[in-house]
Amino acid sequence: MSDPEDIDVKAWQAEIEAILEQIRPLLAGLGSVLQGAVLAELVSMWLAGHLIEEQRRQVEASFRDHYQNLVPINIMRREARSRRK
């Protein structure tokens, strides 16, 4: 995907959810410290793939913005799921 403006958002969200459903069972029950270590390793491997320093900084900043925006959304989702139980 070269241009974020060309994203089919619904298809992208469906693909993300499908990947998350594959990852969730792998991390379930491991504890937050080990889960965090696994995720940090994955992110560091991904960032290391961007060999040009400037590009790596841009990708890292974009990633940070994304996860900072997603945390409150996922807190609300988790709370909503808890209320339904």
N, C-alpha and C positions, 0 to 999 in steps of 0.2 A: 504494500500500500504506500504509494508515493505521496499522495496529497490527502491530508485529513478531510478536506472539503468533499472528496469523492466517496466518502464512507457511506455505505448503506447501513444506517444505524441499527435498524431492527435485526438485520442479518449478523452484524458485528456483535450485538448483544447476545444473540442466540449462540453464536460461536463461543463467546466468552463463557457463557453459562455452561455449555457442554464441556468445555475444558475444566472449569471449576468443579463440575460434578465428578470428573475423573480424579482430580487432585484431592478433594475433600477426604475421601476414605484413607488416602495415604498419610494425611496429617492428623486425622482424628485420633484423639487419645494420647498423643505424644507429649502433651504438655506445652505450655506457651513458650518456654525457653527453647526447646528443641524445634518447635514449629518456626519460631523467629529465626533461629540459626539456619534452618533449611531455606527459608524465604530469602534471607540475607545472602546466602551463597548463590542462589539462583539469580538474584538481582545483580550481584557483583559479577557473575559470569556473563550476564547479558550486557552490562555496561562495559566490561572488558572487550566485548566484541566491537565496540565503537572505538576504533584505534586512533582516530584523530581527536586530540585533546579537546578542541573547541566543540566538536560534534558530541563528544562524550558529556561535556558539561551541559550542553543544551538538552540532551536526552535525559540526563539526570534531573535537571530542573523541571522538565516536563513531567517526568515520572513522579517527582515529589509533589508537584501541583495536583496531579491526578489522585494520588493516594490521600493527600490531605483533604481533597474535596469528597472522596469516597468514604472516609471514616465516619463522618456524621450521618451520611445516608445509610450506611450499614448498621450503625447504632440504632437508628430509627427502625430499620427492617427487623433487627434482632428483637427489639422491644415489642414490635407488633406481633411477631411470631410467638413470643412469650405470653402475650395477652390472650392469644387464640387458644393456647394449650389449657 
